[in-house]
Amino acid sequence: MENGIHLEVIWFDQDVIEIVLSCSNERFSGQAEIYLSHADLLELANGLRDFLRASATLVTSSLAHSIRVTPTGESG
């Protein structure tokens, strides 16, 4: 797996999107299949954008499974 954050759309309809979220670096790799509403997908994209800009902690609590991303060297 290539290092970074990767999103792949698996399936969608007018209400729900199924994605695979994969993350990896030199020390970690993980993958999760997630169902999102279209609004949740926009929230996730905006959160990732803000995270990359500000190295802030991203927490999306409206998802069925919460995703928490913390920059290296910080605790959350």
PDB file of N, CA, C and O in Angstrom, chain B, residues numbered from 101:
ATOM      1  N   MET B 101       0.840  -1.174   0.000  1.00  0.00           N
ATOM      2  CA  MET B 101       0.000   0.000   0.000  1.00  0.00           C
ATOM      3  C   MET B 101       0.891   1.245   0.000  1.00  0.00           C
ATOM      4  O   MET B 101       1.862   1.320   0.753  1.00  0.00           O
ATOM      5  N   GLU B 102       0.565   2.190  -0.823  1.00  0.00           N
ATOM      6  CA  GLU B 102       1.298   3.446  -0.885  1.00  0.00           C
ATOM      7  C   GLU B 102       0.995   4.301   0.342  1.00  0.00           C
ATOM      8  O   GLU B 102      -0.149   4.341   0.796  1.00  0.00           O
ATOM      9  N   ASN B 103       1.996   4.982   0.882  1.00  0.00           N
ATOM     10  CA  ASN B 103       1.791   5.834   2.050  1.00  0.00           C
ATOM     11  C   ASN B 103       0.806   6.953   1.737  1.00  0.00           C
ATOM     12  O   ASN B 103       0.806   7.502   0.635  1.00  0.00           O
ATOM     13  N   GLY B 104      -0.037   7.288   2.718  1.00  0.00           N
ATOM     14  CA  GLY B 104      -0.983   8.380   2.574  1.00  0.00           C
ATOM     15  C   GLY B 104      -2.376   7.955   2.973  1.00  0.00           C
ATOM     16  O   GLY B 104      -2.579   6.897   3.568  1.00  0.00           O
ATOM     17  N   ILE B 105      -3.336   8.802   2.635  1.00  0.00           N
ATOM     18  CA  ILE B 105      -4.755   8.561   2.899  1.00  0.00           C
ATOM     19  C   ILE B 105      -5.437   8.385   1.553  1.00  0.00           C
ATOM     20  O   ILE B 105      -5.295   9.218   0.659  1.00  0.00           O
ATOM     21  N   HIS B 106      -6.182   7.287   1.417  1.00  0.00           N
ATOM     22  CA  HIS B 106      -6.847   6.980   0.155  1.00  0.00           C
ATOM     23  C   HIS B 106      -8.323   6.689   0.416  1.00  0.00           C
ATOM     24  O   HIS B 106      -8.661   5.948   1.339  1.00  0.00           O
ATOM     25  N   LEU B 107      -9.192   7.270  -0.393  1.00  0.00           N
ATOM     26  CA  LEU B 107     -10.627   7.005  -0.329  1.00  0.00           C
ATOM     27  C   LEU B 107     -11.050   6.388  -1.655  1.00  0.00           C
ATOM     28  O   LEU B 107     -10.676   6.871  -2.723  1.00  0.00           O
ATOM     29  N   GLU B 108     -11.832   5.320  -1.577  1.00  0.00           N
ATOM     30  CA  GLU B 108     -12.358   4.691  -2.791  1.00  0.00           C
ATOM     31  C   GLU B 108     -13.849   4.461  -2.610  1.00  0.00           C
ATOM     32  O   GLU B 108     -14.271   3.855  -1.625  1.00  0.00           O
ATOM     33  N   VAL B 109     -14.647   4.939  -3.552  1.00  0.00           N
ATOM     34  CA  VAL B 109     -16.089   4.709  -3.512  1.00  0.00           C
ATOM     35  C   VAL B 109     -16.360   3.302  -4.019  1.00  0.00           C
ATOM     36  O   VAL B 109     -15.959   2.941  -5.126  1.00  0.00           O
ATOM     37  N   ILE B 110     -17.051   2.502  -3.191  1.00  0.00           N
ATOM     38  CA  ILE B 110     -17.389   1.118  -3.532  1.00  0.00           C
ATOM     39  C   ILE B 110     -18.770   1.047  -4.161  1.00  0.00           C
ATOM     40  O   ILE B 110     -18.979   0.345  -5.151  1.00  0.00           O
ATOM     41  N   TRP B 111     -19.704   1.776  -3.581  1.00  0.00           N
ATOM     42  CA  TRP B 111     -21.103   1.702  -3.998  1.00  0.00           C
ATOM     43  C   TRP B 111     -21.805   2.967  -3.526  1.00  0.00           C
ATOM     44  O   TRP B 111     -21.391   3.566  -2.534  1.00  0.00           O
ATOM     45  N   PHE B 112     -22.857   3.383  -4.217  1.00  0.00           N
ATOM     46  CA  PHE B 112     -23.660   4.519  -3.764  1.00  0.00           C
ATOM     47  C   PHE B 112     -25.055   4.457  -4.356  1.00  0.00           C
ATOM     48  O   PHE B 112     -25.289   3.823  -5.385  1.00  0.00           O
ATOM     49  N   ASP B 113     -25.967   5.126  -3.687  1.00  0.00           N
ATOM     50  CA  ASP B 113     -27.300   5.395  -4.222  1.00  0.00           C
ATOM     51  C   ASP B 113     -27.656   6.814  -3.817  1.00  0.00           C
ATOM     52  O   ASP B 113     -26.771   7.577  -3.431  1.00  0.00           O
ATOM     53  N   GLN B 114     -28.921   7.189  -3.893  1.00  0.00           N
ATOM     54  CA  GLN B 114     -29.291   8.581  -3.603  1.00  0.00           C
ATOM     55  C   GLN B 114     -29.167   8.942  -2.125  1.00  0.00           C
ATOM     56  O   GLN B 114     -29.166  10.125  -1.784  1.00  0.00           O
ATOM     57  N   ASP B 115     -29.064   7.944  -1.237  1.00  0.00           N
ATOM     58  CA  ASP B 115     -29.016   8.203   0.201  1.00  0.00           C
ATOM     59  C   ASP B 115     -27.668   7.923   0.852  1.00  0.00           C
ATOM     60  O   ASP B 115     -27.274   8.621   1.786  1.00  0.00           O
ATOM     61  N   VAL B 116     -26.960   6.912   0.369  1.00  0.00           N
ATOM     62  CA  VAL B 116     -25.791   6.394   1.072  1.00  0.00           C
ATOM     63  C   VAL B 116     -24.631   6.172   0.104  1.00  0.00           C
ATOM     64  O   VAL B 116     -24.830   5.842  -1.065  1.00  0.00           O
ATOM     65  N   ILE B 117     -23.412   6.361   0.620  1.00  0.00           N
ATOM     66  CA  ILE B 117     -22.186   6.064  -0.116  1.00  0.00           C
ATOM     67  C   ILE B 117     -21.378   5.083   0.727  1.00  0.00           C
ATOM     68  O   ILE B 117     -21.221   5.288   1.930  1.00  0.00           O
ATOM     69  N   GLU B 118     -20.867   4.025   0.114  1.00  0.00           N
ATOM     70  CA  GLU B 118     -19.965   3.103   0.794  1.00  0.00           C
ATOM     71  C   GLU B 118     -18.558   3.382   0.279  1.00  0.00           C
ATOM     72  O   GLU B 118     -18.312   3.362  -0.927  1.00  0.00           O
ATOM     73  N   ILE B 119     -17.636   3.643   1.207  1.00  0.00           N
ATOM     74  CA  ILE B 119     -16.258   3.914   0.822  1.00  0.00           C
ATOM     75  C   ILE B 119     -15.301   2.999   1.571  1.00  0.00           C
ATOM     76  O   ILE B 119     -15.631   2.446   2.620  1.00  0.00           O
ATOM     77  N   VAL B 120     -14.113   2.854   1.007  1.00  0.00           N
ATOM     78  CA  VAL B 120     -13.002   2.220   1.708  1.00  0.00           C
ATOM     79  C   VAL B 120     -12.011   3.331   2.006  1.00  0.00           C
ATOM     80  O   VAL B 120     -11.536   4.004   1.091  1.00  0.00           O
ATOM     81  N   LEU B 121     -11.699   3.525   3.265  1.00  0.00           N
ATOM     82  CA  LEU B 121     -10.722   4.507   3.722  1.00  0.00           C
ATOM     83  C   LEU B 121      -9.472   3.742   4.126  1.00  0.00           C
ATOM     84  O   LEU B 121      -9.513   2.914   5.036  1.00  0.00           O
ATOM     85  N   SER B 122      -8.352   4.019   3.446  1.00  0.00           N
ATOM     86  CA  SER B 122      -7.087   3.358   3.739  1.00  0.00           C
ATOM     87  C   SER B 122      -6.061   4.408   4.123  1.00  0.00           C
ATOM     88  O   SER B 122      -5.983   5.466   3.498  1.00  0.00           O
ATOM     89  N   CYS B 123      -5.279   4.117   5.147  1.00  0.00           N
ATOM     90  CA  CYS B 123      -4.228   5.023   5.608  1.00  0.00           C
ATOM     91  C   CYS B 123      -2.968   4.202   5.854  1.00  0.00           C
ATOM     92  O   CYS B 123      -3.037   3.072   6.337  1.00  0.00           O
ATOM     93  N   SER B 124      -1.818   4.779   5.517  1.00  0.00           N
ATOM     94  CA  SER B 124      -0.572   4.079   5.820  1.00  0.00           C
ATOM     95  C   SER B 124       0.591   5.049   5.864  1.00  0.00           C
ATOM     96  O   SER B 124       0.590   6.095   5.214  1.00  0.00           O
ATOM     97  N   ASN B 125       1.585   4.666   6.655  1.00  0.00           N
ATOM     98  CA  ASN B 125       2.880   5.340   6.671  1.00  0.00           C
ATOM     99  C   ASN B 125       3.926   4.263   6.949  1.00  0.00           C
ATOM    100  O   ASN B 125       3.643   3.075   6.792  1.00  0.00           O
ATOM    101  N   GLU B 126       5.113   4.658   7.354  1.00  0.00           N
ATOM    102  CA  GLU B 126       6.168   3.680   7.576  1.00  0.00           C
ATOM    103  C   GLU B 126       5.873   2.729   8.734  1.00  0.00           C
ATOM    104  O   GLU B 126       6.397   1.615   8.762  1.00  0.00           O
ATOM    105  N   ARG B 127       5.032   3.156   9.702  1.00  0.00           N
ATOM    106  CA  ARG B 127       4.796   2.359  10.909  1.00  0.00           C
ATOM    107  C   ARG B 127       3.396   1.782  11.013  1.00  0.00           C
ATOM    108  O   ARG B 127       3.164   0.925  11.866  1.00  0.00           O
ATOM    109  N   PHE B 128       2.457   2.209  10.189  1.00  0.00           N
ATOM    110  CA  PHE B 128       1.056   1.825  10.357  1.00  0.00           C
ATOM    111  C   PHE B 128       0.377   1.709   9.004  1.00  0.00           C
ATOM    112  O   PHE B 128       0.673   2.472   8.085  1.00  0.00           O
ATOM    113  N   SER B 129      -0.532   0.753   8.884  1.00  0.00           N
ATOM    114  CA  SER B 129      -1.458   0.736   7.754  1.00  0.00           C
ATOM    115  C   SER B 129      -2.777   0.170   8.254  1.00  0.00           C
ATOM    116  O   SER B 129      -2.802  -0.746   9.076  1.00  0.00           O
ATOM    117  N   GLY B 130      -3.853   0.717   7.758  1.00  0.00           N
ATOM    118  CA  GLY B 130      -5.173   0.272   8.164  1.00  0.00           C
ATOM    119  C   GLY B 130      -6.188   0.587   7.092  1.00  0.00           C
ATOM    120  O   GLY B 130      -5.958   1.422   6.217  1.00  0.00           O
ATOM    121  N   GLN B 131      -7.322  -0.099   7.177  1.00  0.00           N
ATOM    122  CA  GLN B 131      -8.371   0.081   6.189  1.00  0.00           C
ATOM    123  C   GLN B 131      -9.716  -0.108   6.873  1.00  0.00           C
ATOM    124  O   GLN B 131      -9.856  -0.960   7.751  1.00  0.00           O
ATOM    125  N   ALA B 132     -10.710   0.689   6.471  1.00  0.00           N
ATOM    126  CA  ALA B 132     -12.059   0.545   7.007  1.00  0.00           C
ATOM    127  C   ALA B 132     -13.066   0.775   5.887  1.00  0.00           C
ATOM    128  O   ALA B 132     -12.900   1.678   5.066  1.00  0.00           O
ATOM    129  N   GLU B 133     -14.106  -0.045   5.862  1.00  0.00           N
ATOM    130  CA  GLU B 133     -15.231   0.177   4.952  1.00  0.00           C
ATOM    131  C   GLU B 133     -16.281   0.945   5.740  1.00  0.00           C
ATOM    132  O   GLU B 133     -16.671   0.536   6.833  1.00  0.00           O
ATOM    133  N   ILE B 134     -16.735   2.062   5.176  1.00  0.00           N
ATOM    134  CA  ILE B 134     -17.612   2.978   5.903  1.00  0.00           C
ATOM    135  C   ILE B 134     -18.805   3.351   5.032  1.00  0.00           C
ATOM    136  O   ILE B 134     -18.660   3.576   3.831  1.00  0.00           O
ATOM    137  N   TYR B 135     -19.982   3.414   5.643  1.00  0.00           N
ATOM    138  CA  TYR B 135     -21.179   3.920   4.985  1.00  0.00           C
ATOM    139  C   TYR B 135     -21.399   5.354   5.449  1.00  0.00           C
ATOM    140  O   TYR B 135     -21.376   5.631   6.648  1.00  0.00           O
ATOM    141  N   LEU B 136     -21.613   6.263   4.507  1.00  0.00           N
ATOM    142  CA  LEU B 136     -21.803   7.677   4.809  1.00  0.00           C
ATOM    143  C   LEU B 136     -23.016   8.210   4.065  1.00  0.00           C
ATOM    144  O   LEU B 136     -23.355   7.732   2.982  1.00  0.00           O
ATOM    145  N   SER B 137     -23.662   9.203   4.655  1.00  0.00           N
ATOM    146  CA  SER B 137     -24.631   9.976   3.870  1.00  0.00           C
ATOM    147  C   SER B 137     -23.818  10.921   2.987  1.00  0.00           C
ATOM    148  O   SER B 137     -22.621  11.104   3.208  1.00  0.00           O
ATOM    149  N   HIS B 138     -24.454  11.507   2.011  1.00  0.00           N
ATOM    150  CA  HIS B 138     -23.748  12.458   1.153  1.00  0.00           C
ATOM    151  C   HIS B 138     -23.231  13.644   1.964  1.00  0.00           C
ATOM    152  O   HIS B 138     -22.146  14.153   1.686  1.00  0.00           O
ATOM    153  N   ALA B 139     -23.992  14.088   2.960  1.00  0.00           N
ATOM    154  CA  ALA B 139     -23.554  15.190   3.828  1.00  0.00           C
ATOM    155  C   ALA B 139     -22.339  14.772   4.663  1.00  0.00           C
ATOM    156  O   ALA B 139     -21.430  15.576   4.867  1.00  0.00           O
ATOM    157  N   ASP B 140     -22.313  13.519   5.149  1.00  0.00           N
ATOM    158  CA  ASP B 140     -21.164  13.022   5.920  1.00  0.00           C
ATOM    159  C   ASP B 140     -19.902  12.984   5.078  1.00  0.00           C
ATOM    160  O   ASP B 140     -18.812  13.262   5.579  1.00  0.00           O
ATOM    161  N   LEU B 141     -20.039  12.642   3.793  1.00  0.00           N
ATOM    162  CA  LEU B 141     -18.872  12.601   2.916  1.00  0.00           C
ATOM    163  C   LEU B 141     -18.278  13.997   2.770  1.00  0.00           C
ATOM    164  O   LEU B 141     -17.058  14.156   2.792  1.00  0.00           O
ATOM    165  N   LEU B 142     -19.122  15.003   2.621  1.00  0.00           N
ATOM    166  CA  LEU B 142     -18.646  16.385   2.546  1.00  0.00           C
ATOM    167  C   LEU B 142     -17.968  16.787   3.852  1.00  0.00           C
ATOM    168  O   LEU B 142     -16.927  17.443   3.830  1.00  0.00           O
ATOM    169  N   GLU B 143     -18.548  16.402   4.989  1.00  0.00           N
ATOM    170  CA  GLU B 143     -17.950  16.695   6.296  1.00  0.00           C
ATOM    171  C   GLU B 143     -16.580  16.040   6.429  1.00  0.00           C
ATOM    172  O   GLU B 143     -15.639  16.660   6.926  1.00  0.00           O
ATOM    173  N   LEU B 144     -16.464  14.790   5.987  1.00  0.00           N
ATOM    174  CA  LEU B 144     -15.183  14.080   6.038  1.00  0.00           C
ATOM    175  C   LEU B 144     -14.152  14.777   5.154  1.00  0.00           C
ATOM    176  O   LEU B 144     -13.016  14.984   5.579  1.00  0.00           O
ATOM    177  N   ALA B 145     -14.531  15.137   3.943  1.00  0.00           N
ATOM    178  CA  ALA B 145     -13.608  15.821   3.028  1.00  0.00           C
ATOM    179  C   ALA B 145     -13.147  17.157   3.600  1.00  0.00           C
ATOM    180  O   ALA B 145     -11.959  17.477   3.548  1.00  0.00           O
ATOM    181  N   ASN B 146     -14.076  17.937   4.145  1.00  0.00           N
ATOM    182  CA  ASN B 146     -13.709  19.221   4.751  1.00  0.00           C
ATOM    183  C   ASN B 146     -12.812  19.028   5.967  1.00  0.00           C
ATOM    184  O   ASN B 146     -11.874  19.798   6.174  1.00  0.00           O
ATOM    185  N   GLY B 147     -13.091  18.014   6.766  1.00  0.00           N
ATOM    186  CA  GLY B 147     -12.256  17.740   7.934  1.00  0.00           C
ATOM    187  C   GLY B 147     -10.846  17.333   7.548  1.00  0.00           C
ATOM    188  O   GLY B 147      -9.880  17.771   8.172  1.00  0.00           O
ATOM    189  N   LEU B 148     -10.720  16.497   6.524  1.00  0.00           N
ATOM    190  CA  LEU B 148      -9.390  16.107   6.053  1.00  0.00           C
ATOM    191  C   LEU B 148      -8.640  17.309   5.496  1.00  0.00           C
ATOM    192  O   LEU B 148      -7.442  17.462   5.738  1.00  0.00           O
ATOM    193  N   ARG B 149      -9.337  18.163   4.750  1.00  0.00           N
ATOM    194  CA  ARG B 149      -8.706  19.377   4.212  1.00  0.00           C
ATOM    195  C   ARG B 149      -8.198  20.251   5.350  1.00  0.00           C
ATOM    196  O   ARG B 149      -7.056  20.710   5.317  1.00  0.00           O
ATOM    197  N   ASP B 150      -9.034  20.485   6.353  1.00  0.00           N
ATOM    198  CA  ASP B 150      -8.646  21.322   7.489  1.00  0.00           C
ATOM    199  C   ASP B 150      -7.499  20.676   8.271  1.00  0.00           C
ATOM    200  O   ASP B 150      -6.591  21.368   8.732  1.00  0.00           O
ATOM    201  N   PHE B 151      -7.543  19.353   8.416  1.00  0.00           N
ATOM    202  CA  PHE B 151      -6.485  18.630   9.114  1.00  0.00           C
ATOM    203  C   PHE B 151      -5.141  18.842   8.410  1.00  0.00           C
ATOM    204  O   PHE B 151      -4.133  19.124   9.058  1.00  0.00           O
ATOM    205  N   LEU B 152      -5.135  18.707   7.102  1.00  0.00           N
ATOM    206  CA  LEU B 152      -3.891  18.868   6.355  1.00  0.00           C
ATOM    207  C   LEU B 152      -3.388  20.307   6.395  1.00  0.00           C
ATOM    208  O   LEU B 152      -2.179  20.541   6.389  1.00  0.00           O
ATOM    209  N   ARG B 153      -4.296  21.261   6.434  1.00  0.00           N
ATOM    210  CA  ARG B 153      -3.904  22.678   6.499  1.00  0.00           C
ATOM    211  C   ARG B 153      -3.354  23.047   7.869  1.00  0.00           C
ATOM    212  O   ARG B 153      -2.339  23.737   7.962  1.00  0.00           O
ATOM    213  N   ALA B 154      -4.002  22.603   8.917  1.00  0.00           N
ATOM    214  CA  ALA B 154      -3.692  23.096  10.256  1.00  0.00           C
ATOM    215  C   ALA B 154      -3.070  22.035  11.163  1.00  0.00           C
ATOM    216  O   ALA B 154      -2.709  22.336  12.301  1.00  0.00           O
ATOM    217  N   SER B 155      -2.941  20.813  10.682  1.00  0.00           N
ATOM    218  CA  SER B 155      -2.470  19.702  11.519  1.00  0.00           C
ATOM    219  C   SER B 155      -3.282  19.621  12.806  1.00  0.00           C
ATOM    220  O   SER B 155      -2.748  19.367  13.886  1.00  0.00           O
ATOM    221  N   ALA B 156      -4.576  19.843  12.666  1.00  0.00           N
ATOM    222  CA  ALA B 156      -5.489  19.769  13.810  1.00  0.00           C
ATOM    223  C   ALA B 156      -6.018  18.348  13.922  1.00  0.00           C
ATOM    224  O   ALA B 156      -5.887  17.557  12.988  1.00  0.00           O
ATOM    225  N   THR B 157      -6.608  18.026  15.051  1.00  0.00           N
ATOM    226  CA  THR B 157      -7.210  16.718  15.247  1.00  0.00           C
ATOM    227  C   THR B 157      -8.566  16.691  14.563  1.00  0.00           C
ATOM    228  O   THR B 157      -9.363  17.618  14.711  1.00  0.00           O
ATOM    229  N   LEU B 158      -8.827  15.625  13.811  1.00  0.00           N
ATOM    230  CA  LEU B 158     -10.093  15.440  13.107  1.00  0.00           C
ATOM    231  C   LEU B 158     -10.900  14.384  13.834  1.00  0.00           C
ATOM    232  O   LEU B 158     -10.423  13.268  14.044  1.00  0.00           O
ATOM    233  N   VAL B 159     -12.100  14.723  14.212  1.00  0.00           N
ATOM    234  CA  VAL B 159     -13.008  13.747  14.795  1.00  0.00           C
ATOM    235  C   VAL B 159     -14.348  13.900  14.097  1.00  0.00           C
ATOM    236  O   VAL B 159     -14.933  14.984  14.117  1.00  0.00           O
ATOM    237  N   THR B 160     -14.843  12.840  13.484  1.00  0.00           N
ATOM    238  CA  THR B 160     -16.161  12.869  12.861  1.00  0.00           C
ATOM    239  C   THR B 160     -17.042  11.933  13.660  1.00  0.00           C
ATOM    240  O   THR B 160     -16.989  10.716  13.480  1.00  0.00           O
ATOM    241  N   SER B 161     -17.852  12.494  14.540  1.00  0.00           N
ATOM    242  CA  SER B 161     -18.628  11.686  15.461  1.00  0.00           C
ATOM    243  C   SER B 161     -19.979  11.287  14.891  1.00  0.00           C
ATOM    244  O   SER B 161     -20.652  10.439  15.477  1.00  0.00           O
ATOM    245  N   SER B 162     -20.404  11.864  13.768  1.00  0.00           N
ATOM    246  CA  SER B 162     -21.708  11.521  13.222  1.00  0.00           C
ATOM    247  C   SER B 162     -21.678  10.218  12.438  1.00  0.00           C
ATOM    248  O   SER B 162     -22.731   9.731  12.027  1.00  0.00           O
ATOM    249  N   LEU B 163     -20.505   9.642  12.219  1.00  0.00           N
ATOM    250  CA  LEU B 163     -20.388   8.392  11.491  1.00  0.00           C
ATOM    251  C   LEU B 163     -20.746   7.225  12.397  1.00  0.00           C
ATOM    252  O   LEU B 163     -20.647   7.326  13.619  1.00  0.00           O
ATOM    253  N   ALA B 164     -21.158   6.133  11.800  1.00  0.00           N
ATOM    254  CA  ALA B 164     -21.483   4.935  12.575  1.00  0.00           C
ATOM    255  C   ALA B 164     -20.267   4.474  13.377  1.00  0.00           C
ATOM    256  O   ALA B 164     -20.411   4.022  14.513  1.00  0.00           O
ATOM    257  N   HIS B 165     -19.083   4.585  12.801  1.00  0.00           N
ATOM    258  CA  HIS B 165     -17.826   4.287  13.489  1.00  0.00           C
ATOM    259  C   HIS B 165     -17.030   5.579  13.484  1.00  0.00           C
ATOM    260  O   HIS B 165     -16.722   6.109  12.416  1.00  0.00           O
ATOM    261  N   SER B 166     -16.700   6.084  14.629  1.00  0.00           N
ATOM    262  CA  SER B 166     -15.962   7.342  14.727  1.00  0.00           C
ATOM    263  C   SER B 166     -14.553   7.182  14.174  1.00  0.00           C
ATOM    264  O   SER B 166     -13.900   6.165  14.406  1.00  0.00           O
ATOM    265  N   ILE B 167     -14.096   8.173  13.454  1.00  0.00           N
ATOM    266  CA  ILE B 167     -12.745   8.193  12.910  1.00  0.00           C
ATOM    267  C   ILE B 167     -11.989   9.295  13.643  1.00  0.00           C
ATOM    268  O   ILE B 167     -12.459  10.430  13.717  1.00  0.00           O
ATOM    269  N   ARG B 168     -10.836   8.968  14.176  1.00  0.00           N
ATOM    270  CA  ARG B 168     -10.018   9.955  14.857  1.00  0.00           C
ATOM    271  C   ARG B 168      -8.623   9.918  14.266  1.00  0.00           C
ATOM    272  O   ARG B 168      -7.969   8.876  14.270  1.00  0.00           O
ATOM    273  N   VAL B 169      -8.168  11.046  13.762  1.00  0.00           N
ATOM    274  CA  VAL B 169      -6.845  11.169  13.176  1.00  0.00           C
ATOM    275  C   VAL B 169      -6.090  12.219  13.956  1.00  0.00           C
ATOM    276  O   VAL B 169      -6.550  13.356  14.061  1.00  0.00           O
ATOM    277  N   THR B 170      -4.943  11.868  14.506  1.00  0.00           N
ATOM    278  CA  THR B 170      -4.133  12.786  15.283  1.00  0.00           C
ATOM    279  C   THR B 170      -2.759  12.862  14.655  1.00  0.00           C
ATOM    280  O   THR B 170      -2.155  11.829  14.367  1.00  0.00           O
ATOM    281  N   PRO B 171      -2.245  14.079  14.433  1.00  0.00           N
ATOM    282  CA  PRO B 171      -0.904  14.206  13.848  1.00  0.00           C
ATOM    283  C   PRO B 171       0.149  13.531  14.708  1.00  0.00           C
ATOM    284  O   PRO B 171       0.005  13.475  15.929  1.00  0.00           O
ATOM    285  N   THR B 172       1.198  13.021  14.095  1.00  0.00           N
ATOM    286  CA  THR B 172       2.303  12.377  14.806  1.00  0.00           C
ATOM    287  C   THR B 172       2.882  13.313  15.834  1.00  0.00           C
ATOM    288  O   THR B 172       3.137  14.480  15.534  1.00  0.00           O
ATOM    289  N   GLY B 173       3.098  12.824  17.051  1.00  0.00           N
ATOM    290  CA  GLY B 173       3.696  13.629  18.102  1.00  0.00           C
ATOM    291  C   GLY B 173       2.684  14.344  18.972  1.00  0.00           C
ATOM    292  O   GLY B 173       3.062  14.982  19.954  1.00  0.00           O
ATOM    293  N   GLU B 174       1.393  14.254  18.633  1.00  0.00           N
ATOM    294  CA  GLU B 174       0.357  14.897  19.452  1.00  0.00           C
ATOM    295  C   GLU B 174      -0.537  13.814  20.019  1.00  0.00           C
ATOM    296  O   GLU B 174      -0.668  12.740  19.432  1.00  0.00           O
ATOM    297  N   SER B 175      -1.147  14.088  21.151  1.00  0.00           N
ATOM    298  CA  SER B 175      -2.116  13.150  21.705  1.00  0.00           C
ATOM    299  C   SER B 175      -3.461  13.822  21.726  1.00  0.00           C
ATOM    300  O   SER B 175      -3.551  15.049  21.763  1.00  0.00           O
ATOM    301  N   GLY B 176      -4.527  13.013  21.702  1.00  0.00           N
ATOM    302  CA  GLY B 176      -5.844  13.610  21.618  1.00  0.00           C
ATOM    303  C   GLY B 176      -6.838  12.992  22.457  1.00  0.00           C
ATOM    304  O   GLY B 176      -7.992  13.419  22.464  1.00  0.00           O
TER     305      GLY B 176
END
